[in-house]
């Protein structure tokens, strides 16, 4: 139903992601600068208001917007609580302000304003009818003066005066206002979703003399990690590792009896995603590690890898969650001709997808119960987007402080979608962006386009899966350069250590994989290798903490990057 | 209700205007290149289809899309009829194509494919169940071969062969397809909405020896106008002109008895918007002029100026459509301190806006009945956007060949909105864009951004209201330059003549108004002034007709503009 008297248009409200289909992201304490295009036909003045509310509130908080150039309006609000906020904009023709503007011009031109004052008085009297008694009395008095013979003389003082202006603004009725046709959403996380420094470490390599490391062993390393200035300690999967088709050193299909297997081959007779690999310790040890880490300002992040070893209990308990081949075997992961026999993907196309979803939600809630609030999600791009969208919103309803980092080294549209639906942080292509021009272009994309509203980058110069060529061939200076770039171009970043601070750069021939990768064996790191860059990491993380400009992607400025100078 | 088995995402479909709120524009015979982002999780192959239909059709026409780089898909359709088309995109995981791709890789790697062939055969048999008898028989046969001992040998020929591939594509069931959440619209006009050359002329100046010109007089000029290559002859309002507060020469409030008044001060005791100013001739004369113009390839465009002189019959018959002042007078148009006493705006905020809208629609239909199909709309930005949106769609329902040109020299957002809601053509800021850089920037905006999808520019180097400084001071070369730019940078353009081809450049002191403007007096033009640029106009319009690149804004390329070279 058209209302022909509604003359105002609210044509665009931002920030918005994908036409308003997805929320923009903010952390507690950050601001949302809401912009809108608002205008009407003709030359009348328009007034616009921003409306915002926390999801739980039924009433909008309303705030006046300011008009800049080109009919573009803005206002801002600060998000103070975790969860979802909504915002929109309304605007209407401000008849009284228009009248004031024209009256002022006519006064300046020395024109007769008697009739104009009658018209203004009519508006004031109409406002008085709607006002509270006190206000109404004042409005009636002003209207009388303007209509009287003293009107023309007192008009500048009364009609254009601050008191009447304020009162009429207050009384403005918005019956003919236009409201934007969408309510836009903000997802508000805790500050660590924006600003964080991650350290990834295999607990099993923390033992002494090549012995399988335990959570207790990890405790000894906490002071060193904290001293470097990290605030998240991320552990690869800590669950029992399968025996069937276990991989040996360097991803070999030949597995020696003492090879520990990949931690991502989750599940054995000892349990699945809710169990702890016994050699790492007990749940009690894990609790102790979390507590000790907390004392050092370190929060533990767990790996969420929704896949199974052939020995995972799910395989026998829920065969309907796997893809069975005509030969009676379960389909393992493959990227033909490559085969990953130690890993069985879950079949999200199963008719029984609903119980599967609930079970996986249960896994997340299980670790939340253990006190975990940060998950690094392994390969989210190999599970349906609808699943993540559901899971993350389910978890956030009760635990809005949980942070999910998307480990999706995949195609741009897929990476973006995972940000939209809405992982709190994302791995990025930084790992392979080396030249100044490509870094500038990429940072521009991440911070100055719509992407900056929903995708929070986490820059990783290396991971257990990736030893980039730049690090392979650049020596220690390359590790320094990449650290500085990661830590200063992105508010969140991380390294896989101790390989990183020890500048380990031996790769499999022609690959970007580590030689003798820690994924398949226990490493005995010499933490005191001369030339290790721990002091530099410590300094960089201190600079990050001291410099607010480095703590939000929306503040990032592009500093000139000069690799040569850094190499000297 | 989530369907967890739907793995595909259709993330963006274009072209779209303002998130799909408004149609894109095309002319009959043009194409719509539909693009979409479509992808799924993991590494499976996706298939995408464009769906389009004319508004009257209940069934979609479906067309396969092609995948380019970066998960971006495209397909195109040609619009062949006037009216509205809709389009959207659906996509789904193509399990069979994924299987074929993996099978090929395994064959190339020399792997055993026996189990794979069983899996493929299952898919083929499932397709056979849904297929027509002939197809089903073939599918069953192929499945049997692949399952037999001959399967591995014949797999390359059968499983990867063209016949099975085509058949399986045909049988694809789309039950788990994702469809974009919006249907996007195309407004299809006739070609003249895109490509046109307008000539504006005051009929009353076509008389001989200073006598008030008539439609009959206009007929004599048709050959000359047609020879110059124009295809639209646009006449300022042809209705009776008010007497009350009529303006004299140069917009003077003093009006001599023989001053003819501004044609935009519409309405007198002789009639309003449905009447013809008697001195111009009769309806019969008008019909004759239209017919003669048609013989010369010229289509008559009328002015639609929804405003009234104080003598317009509406004022007494429908006082509720005007804004009455407390002194009992009707509010005239003003832009304080300027006053336009000869023009009363209609009050669209009237409670009686619905009868007013219907009446104005009646005016348009009246002239459509007379055979008019092009309207140049005077100041549409001073009437509500909702009104135009309603009026244009009402008219188009029965007369999709009608073209409306928006004469809105106003703020950018307002100009854009009028394009969106959806005038077929728009006046632009070309009139004041002179330097190379600003022309490039402006053409870029008009052709390479979203604006190009909904705002069709019409470039006017002059109008009866505007004699730009560039023409005032640049002499004959300026008129040549501006003509060349208008005619080659925009598929539609127009000039106000004969002032233009005679290079009339005398302005009111310090203004961009013509001195002794034709708006307020009858002009006796000397059409044979030496140095008139008629031959050049003729040549330019011929080049336009011969060069398809100049006939569509979507084809426009930026040619280097070199004013100096043109001046030589």
Interface residues (C-beta under 8 A of the other chain):
Chain A: X2 X3 X4 X5 X6 X7 X9 X11 X12 X18 X19 X20 X21 X37 X39 X40 X41 X42 X43 X70 X71 X72 X101 X102 X105 X106 X108 X109 X111 X115 X118 X119 X122 X181 X325 X326 X327 X329 X334 X335 X336 X337 X348 X349 X353 X354 X357 X381 X382 X383 X384 X385 X386 X387 X390 X411 X412 X413 X414 X417
Chain B: X2 X3 X4 X5 X6 X7 X9 X11 X12 X18 X19 X20 X21 X37 X39 X40 X41 X42 X43 X70 X71 X72 X101 X102 X105 X106 X108 X109 X111 X114 X115 X118 X119 X122 X181 X325 X326 X327 X329 X334 X335 X336 X337 X348 X349 X353 X354 X357 X381 X382 X383 X384 X385 X386 X387 X390 X411 X412 X413 X414 X417
